[in-house]
């Protein structure tokens, strides 16, 4: 364990006191990951192989989630993140922490959760609806309006009438909001079945959208993907979109983006920010042919957890 920690330390640049604090957090993540892995192993010993295949790994996911949340809430390093520079440095040095323990592999991935647009704001945002329509037309999607209706039906709660028949054929689908990529993909699957249009699968949705409450419009400009830049600004070239998403610059105001006044005015239709300290934490545990996954959002400022996804 200590050799692995030393290797992580060596990857940190300029080992100043502030950087030592970051390194300490990485070490703590490493230790807690190993602890969680050992716990998973112990729980698996109590379950026979048939039980594991039947989905009992939810217990394991819950245990890992509890350990990580406790760590995040008590971390003095996260409390010292007060601006965009601090957040960028943390994410550069703690984005991926792999752990190997005998025949068990744990991978902890941390990144900003705010570089994507919240799909659950679609129903209330005309700007988002228009931008998404134009973006989908670039992929020659055959029935853009119908797909948006499917999405809006899936985030509006129980209604006397729906725009589509999705709940007639799939009444088990959750109606209050779209909660995960697995949920979103069920809606995509229904679109493909009803419209026989597979081109919609060519869109890299995981680089564009996230899943939060319908009133969460924030997007952090420092972590927007190139695809999302082109969704927000339809006339933006691929080269400029790649430059904007390259992490070569840290944006603190809209002037730092280097865009035209017309482009900036277009962006005003969306709620762009330049420092939103919210993390997306993904944990994958693999043992032979068994996999455990858990992901969640963590707000550094409020210490609140949201959008928990057990990958089920």
C-alpha positions as CSV (number, residue, x, y, z in Angstrom):
1,X,0.0,0.0,0.0
2,X,2.7,2.4,0.9
3,X,4.7,1.8,-2.3
4,X,1.5,2.6,-4.3
5,X,1.1,5.9,-2.3
6,X,4.7,6.9,-3.0
7,X,4.1,6.5,-6.7
8,X,1.0,8.8,-6.4
9,X,3.1,11.4,-4.5
10,X,5.8,11.4,-7.3
11,X,3.2,12.3,-9.9
12,X,2.3,15.5,-8.0
13,X,4.0,18.6,-9.4
14,X,6.0,21.1,-7.2
15,X,5.5,19.5,-3.8
16,X,4.6,22.7,-1.9
17,X,2.6,22.7,1.4
18,X,-0.6,23.3,-0.6
19,X,0.3,20.4,-2.9
20,X,1.1,18.2,0.1
21,X,-2.4,18.7,1.4
22,X,-3.8,17.6,-2.0
23,X,-1.5,14.6,-1.8
24,X,-2.8,13.8,1.6
25,X,-6.3,13.7,0.3
26,X,-5.3,11.3,-2.5
27,X,-3.7,9.1,0.1
28,X,-6.9,9.1,2.1
29,X,-8.9,8.2,-1.0
30,X,-6.4,5.4,-1.6
31,X,-6.8,4.0,1.9
32,X,-10.6,4.3,2.0
33,X,-10.7,2.5,-1.4
34,X,-8.7,-0.4,0.0
35,X,-10.9,-0.5,3.1
36,X,-14.0,-0.6,0.9
37,X,-12.5,-3.3,-1.3
38,X,-11.7,-5.5,1.8
39,X,-15.2,-4.9,3.0
40,X,-16.6,-6.0,-0.4
41,X,-14.5,-9.1,-0.3
42,X,-15.8,-10.0,3.2
43,X,-19.4,-9.5,2.2
44,X,-18.9,-11.6,-0.9
45,X,-17.6,-14.4,1.2
46,X,-21.0,-14.4,3.0
47,X,-22.9,-14.6,-0.2
48,X,-22.8,-17.6,-2.5
49,X,-22.2,-17.1,-6.2
50,X,-25.9,-17.5,-7.1
51,X,-26.8,-14.7,-4.7
52,X,-24.3,-12.3,-6.3
53,X,-25.6,-13.1,-9.7
54,X,-29.1,-12.2,-8.5
55,X,-28.0,-8.7,-7.6
56,X,-27.0,-8.7,-4.0
57,X,-24.1,-6.4,-4.8
58,X,-26.3,-3.5,-4.0
59,X,-25.2,-4.0,-0.3
60,X,-21.6,-3.7,-1.5
61,X,-22.3,-0.5,-3.4
62,X,-24.0,1.1,-0.4
63,X,-21.1,0.3,1.8
64,X,-18.6,2.0,-0.6
65,X,-20.9,5.0,-1.0
66,X,-21.1,5.4,2.8
67,X,-17.3,5.3,3.2
68,X,-16.7,7.8,0.4
69,X,-19.3,10.3,1.7
70,X,-17.8,10.2,5.2
71,X,-14.4,10.9,3.7
72,X,-15.6,13.8,1.5
73,X,-17.5,15.5,4.3
74,X,-14.6,15.4,6.8
75,X,-11.8,16.2,4.3
76,X,-9.9,19.4,5.3
77,X,-8.5,19.6,1.8
78,X,-11.9,20.0,0.2
79,X,-12.7,22.7,2.7
80,X,-9.7,24.7,1.3
81,X,-11.1,24.7,-2.2
82,X,-12.4,28.3,-2.5
83,X,-11.9,29.3,-6.1
84,X,-11.6,28.0,-9.7
85,X,-7.8,27.7,-9.4
86,X,-8.1,25.4,-6.3
87,X,-10.7,23.3,-8.0
88,X,-8.7,22.9,-11.2
89,X,-5.6,21.9,-9.3
90,X,-7.5,19.3,-7.2
91,X,-9.1,17.8,-10.3
92,X,-5.8,17.6,-12.2
93,X,-4.2,15.6,-9.4
94,X,-7.0,13.5,-8.1
95,X,-9.0,12.6,-11.1
96,X,-8.2,8.9,-11.3
97,X,-7.0,6.6,-8.5
98,X,-6.7,2.9,-9.4
99,X,-6.3,0.3,-6.6
100,X,-5.4,-3.4,-7.0
101,X,-5.9,-5.7,-4.1
102,X,-5.3,-9.4,-4.8
103,X,-8.0,-10.4,-7.3
104,X,-10.1,-7.2,-6.7
105,X,-9.7,-4.0,-8.6
106,X,-11.1,-0.6,-7.5
107,X,-11.1,2.4,-9.7
108,X,-12.1,5.8,-8.3
109,X,-12.7,8.6,-10.8
110,X,-13.4,12.2,-9.7
111,X,-14.2,15.1,-12.1
112,X,-16.4,18.1,-12.2
113,X,-20.1,17.3,-12.6
114,X,-20.8,20.7,-14.0
115,X,-19.4,20.5,-17.5
116,X,-22.6,19.1,-18.9
117,X,-26.1,20.5,-19.2
118,X,-28.9,19.2,-16.9
119,X,-31.3,17.3,-19.2
120,X,-34.1,17.8,-16.7
121,X,-34.2,21.5,-17.4
122,X,-35.3,20.8,-21.0
123,X,-39.0,21.2,-20.3
124,X,-38.6,24.7,-18.8
125,X,-35.9,26.1,-21.1
126,X,-36.8,27.1,-24.7
127,X,-33.2,28.0,-25.3
128,X,-32.2,24.4,-24.5
129,X,-35.0,23.0,-26.6
130,X,-33.9,25.0,-29.6
131,X,-30.2,24.3,-29.1
132,X,-30.8,20.5,-28.8
133,X,-33.0,20.5,-31.9
134,X,-30.3,22.1,-34.0
135,X,-27.7,19.8,-32.6
136,X,-29.7,16.7,-33.3
137,X,-30.4,17.9,-36.9
138,X,-26.6,17.9,-37.5
139,X,-26.8,14.1,-36.9
140,X,-29.8,13.8,-39.3
141,X,-32.1,12.6,-36.5
142,X,-35.5,11.9,-38.2
143,X,-38.0,13.1,-35.6
144,X,-36.4,15.6,-33.3
145,X,-39.7,16.9,-31.9
146,X,-40.9,13.4,-31.0
147,X,-37.7,12.6,-29.1
148,X,-37.9,15.9,-27.2
149,X,-41.5,15.1,-26.4
150,X,-40.4,11.7,-25.0
151,X,-37.9,13.4,-22.8
152,X,-40.3,16.1,-21.5
153,X,-42.9,13.4,-20.7
154,X,-40.3,11.6,-18.7
155,X,-39.6,14.6,-16.4
156,X,-43.0,16.1,-15.9
157,X,-44.5,13.8,-13.2
158,X,-47.9,12.3,-13.4
159,X,-50.1,14.1,-16.0
160,X,-53.7,13.6,-17.2
161,X,-52.4,13.6,-20.7
162,X,-48.9,13.0,-22.2
163,X,-47.3,14.1,-25.4
164,X,-46.4,10.5,-26.4
165,X,-47.5,7.0,-25.6
166,X,-44.3,5.9,-23.9
167,X,-46.0,5.2,-20.6
168,X,-48.7,3.1,-22.3
169,X,-46.0,0.8,-23.4
170,X,-43.5,1.2,-20.6
171,X,-45.6,2.1,-17.5
172,X,-42.8,1.2,-15.1
173,X,-40.6,4.1,-16.2
174,X,-40.0,6.8,-13.6
175,X,-42.0,10.0,-14.5
176,X,-40.7,12.7,-12.1
177,X,-37.3,13.3,-13.8
178,X,-34.6,11.4,-15.8
179,X,-32.4,10.0,-13.0
180,X,-29.4,8.4,-14.8
181,X,-27.8,7.5,-18.1
182,X,-29.4,4.0,-17.9
183,X,-32.9,5.7,-17.6
184,X,-32.1,8.1,-20.5
185,X,-31.0,5.1,-22.7
186,X,-34.3,3.4,-22.1
187,X,-36.0,6.5,-23.6
188,X,-33.5,6.4,-26.5
189,X,-34.3,2.7,-27.0
190,X,-38.0,3.5,-27.1
191,X,-37.4,6.2,-29.8
192,X,-35.4,3.8,-31.9
193,X,-38.2,1.1,-31.7
194,X,-41.0,3.5,-32.6
195,X,-39.1,5.6,-35.2
196,X,-36.7,3.0,-36.5
197,X,-34.0,5.6,-36.4
198,X,-30.6,4.4,-35.0
199,X,-28.7,7.6,-35.9
200,X,-29.6,9.0,-32.5
201,X,-27.2,6.5,-30.9
202,X,-24.3,8.3,-32.7
203,X,-24.6,11.2,-30.3
204,X,-22.2,11.0,-27.4
205,X,-24.8,11.8,-24.8
206,X,-22.6,11.1,-21.9
207,X,-20.4,14.1,-22.9
208,X,-23.4,16.4,-23.1
209,X,-25.9,15.8,-20.3
210,X,-26.1,15.2,-16.6
211,X,-29.0,14.4,-14.3
212,X,-30.1,16.7,-11.5
213,X,-33.2,18.5,-10.2
214,X,-35.3,20.5,-12.8
215,X,-34.3,23.8,-11.2
216,X,-30.5,23.2,-11.5
217,X,-29.5,25.2,-14.6
218,X,-25.8,25.7,-13.7
219,X,-23.0,24.9,-16.2
220,X,-19.3,25.4,-15.4
221,X,-17.6,26.9,-18.5
222,X,-14.2,25.5,-17.4
223,X,-15.3,21.9,-17.8
224,X,-17.6,22.0,-20.8
225,X,-16.9,19.3,-23.4
226,X,-16.3,20.2,-27.1
227,X,-19.6,18.6,-28.0
228,X,-21.6,20.8,-25.5
229,X,-19.8,23.9,-26.7
230,X,-21.2,23.1,-30.2
231,X,-24.6,22.5,-28.8
232,X,-24.7,25.8,-27.0
233,X,-23.1,27.7,-30.0
234,X,-24.3,25.9,-33.2
235,X,-22.1,27.9,-35.5
236,X,-18.9,27.2,-33.5
237,X,-16.2,25.3,-35.4
238,X,-14.9,22.0,-34.2
239,X,-11.4,23.5,-33.7
240,X,-12.6,26.4,-31.5
241,X,-14.8,24.0,-29.5
242,X,-11.8,21.7,-28.9
243,X,-9.7,24.7,-27.9
244,X,-12.3,26.0,-25.4
245,X,-12.5,22.5,-23.8
246,X,-8.8,21.8,-23.7
247,X,-8.1,22.9,-20.1
248,X,-5.2,25.1,-21.4
249,X,-6.9,28.2,-19.9
250,X,-8.9,28.8,-16.8
251,X,-12.0,31.0,-17.4
252,X,-13.0,33.4,-14.6
253,X,-15.2,35.7,-16.7
254,X,-16.9,35.5,-20.1
255,X,-14.2,37.8,-21.5
256,X,-11.6,35.0,-20.9
257,X,-13.5,32.8,-23.5
258,X,-12.3,34.9,-26.4
259,X,-15.6,34.7,-28.2
260,X,-17.4,37.4,-30.2
261,X,-19.9,39.7,-28.6
262,X,-22.7,37.9,-30.6
263,X,-21.6,34.5,-29.3
264,X,-21.4,35.8,-25.8
265,X,-24.9,37.2,-26.1
266,X,-26.1,33.8,-27.3
267,X,-24.5,32.2,-24.3
268,X,-26.5,34.5,-22.0
269,X,-29.5,32.3,-22.7
270,X,-27.9,29.6,-20.6
271,X,-26.7,29.9,-17.0
272,X,-22.9,29.7,-17.5
273,X,-20.8,30.0,-14.4
274,X,-17.0,30.0,-13.9
275,X,-16.7,28.3,-10.5
276,X,-19.2,25.7,-9.4
277,X,-17.5,23.3,-6.8
278,X,-19.5,20.2,-7.5
279,X,-17.8,16.8,-8.0
280,X,-18.9,13.7,-9.8
281,X,-17.5,10.6,-8.0
282,X,-17.5,7.3,-9.8
283,X,-16.4,4.0,-8.2
284,X,-16.0,0.7,-10.0
285,X,-15.2,-2.5,-8.2
286,X,-14.3,-5.6,-10.3
287,X,-13.7,-9.1,-9.1
288,X,-13.5,-11.8,-11.8
289,X,-16.8,-11.5,-13.7
290,X,-18.6,-9.5,-11.0
291,X,-18.8,-5.7,-11.1
292,X,-20.0,-3.1,-8.6
293,X,-20.6,0.5,-9.7
294,X,-21.7,3.5,-7.7
295,X,-21.7,7.2,-8.8
296,X,-22.9,10.4,-7.2
297,X,-22.6,14.2,-7.1
298,X,-20.9,15.9,-4.2
299,X,-21.3,19.6,-3.5
300,X,-18.1,20.8,-1.9
301,X,-19.6,24.0,-0.5
302,X,-22.8,22.5,1.0
303,X,-21.4,19.0,1.6
304,X,-24.6,17.6,0.1
305,X,-24.8,14.4,-2.0
306,X,-27.1,14.1,-5.0
307,X,-27.9,12.1,-8.1
308,X,-26.8,8.7,-6.6
309,X,-26.5,6.0,-9.3
310,X,-25.9,2.4,-8.4
311,X,-25.6,1.4,-12.0
312,X,-28.5,-1.0,-11.8
